[in-house]
Amino acid sequence: MQDKYLFEYAVLRVVPRVEREEFMNIGVILYCAKTRFMQSIFVIDAQRLLALCPALDIEEIRAHARAFERICGGKDGGPIGELDMPSRFRWLTATRSTVFQSSKVHPGFCTEPEAMLQTLTEQLVL
């Protein structure tokens, strides 16, 4: 029987007007210490985002997502990307009051972190 690994994840969202607390989920980040896995997936649906906020700069959102992915992967992520994996995950999921935010971190158990990331993306973003 395959072991189950503890993982942590957060939903990544766009909050066009922070004071209204309205948001749209656009991605998921998953971290599993035991398997040394950390990855994020983004699905940026410009049409849906613009329906929520017509003044939103979609290219800015895409740029934030690309920066997030670079830090998550540790490659070309600047000073934050040079931190160890747990520190990068904590930094990426820290509470912010900006247009690009993450949910609270949630735990779970899985046998395959990459498959779980796909499942969470399908359930929470698509």
N, C-alpha and C positions, 0 to 999 in steps of 0.2 A: 504494500500500500504506500502510495506517495505521501510524503509529509505535507502538512498544510503550513503555510508561512504567514506570519503576521504582516499585514501591510497597512499603510496609511494613505489616504487620498483626500483631495479637495477638488471641488468643482470650481472652474475658472469662469468668471462672468464679466460682462460689460454692464456698467452702471452709469448710463449717460448723465443723469442728474442725481448726484449723490444725496441731495437733500430729500428727494422723493423716494429713495430706496427701491426704485424699480430696476429690474435687471433682466438680462438674458444670459443663459448658460451658453458658453462657447467652447468649453474644453474641460479636461480633467488632467490632474497630475497624480501619479501613483508612485509611492516609494516603498520598497521592501528591503529592509536592512540585511536580512539573512541571505538574500540572493544578490545583493548589491545592485538592485534594479531601481532606476528612477527615470521616468519618461512622462512626457505630456503629449496630449493629442488636442488639436484645435480644429473646430469646424466653424468657420466664419461665414455665415449666411448673410451677405450684404443686404439683400432684400428684406429679410426679417428685421435686421438691426435698424435699417432706415425706416421701417414701419413704426418701430418703437421710438426712434428719435431721428427725424429727417435731417437735422443739422450735424449728425455724427460724422466724423472723419474716419471712414472705413480704412484708409491707408494707415492712419495713425494706429488703429486697433491692430492691424496686421503687423505693423512694426513692433508694437508691444509684444505680440504673440511670438514673433521671431526672436526678440531679445530674451523672452522667457524660456524658449526652447534652447537657446544657446547656453544660458545659465544652467538650465536643467541638465544638459548634456556635459557641462563643464568645458566645452570647446568654445573658444573665442567668447567666453562669457565675462571677460574683464576680471576685476578683482573678486567679484562675488563668485564667478565661475571657478576660481582657484580654491575656494573653500572645499572642505570635505563634503561628501554627499549629504549627511544628516544636516549640516549647517546650511547647505544650499536649499534643501527642502524647507527648512524652518524659515529661511529668509524669503523664499518664494511664496510661502503660504501665510506670512505675517499679515495681521490685520492692517488694512489701509483704507483711507478715505479718498479714493481716486476713482477714475473711470474704469480702470482695470483692477479687479479684485478677485480674491478667492473666498470660498466658503470656509467655515470652520473645518478642521481636519477630522476625518472620521476613520476609525479602524475597521479591519476585517481580516478574514483568513482566506487564503487561496492556495491552489497547488501550482498555478502558473501566472505570475504577475502580468505578463504581457497580454494574455487572454483576458484577465480580469479588467485591465485597462480598457480593452476593446468593449467588453460587456458594459462597464460603467459609462463609457462614452455613448453607447447605443441607448442606455436607459435614461441618462441624465441630460444629454445634449441633443441628440437627434429626435 
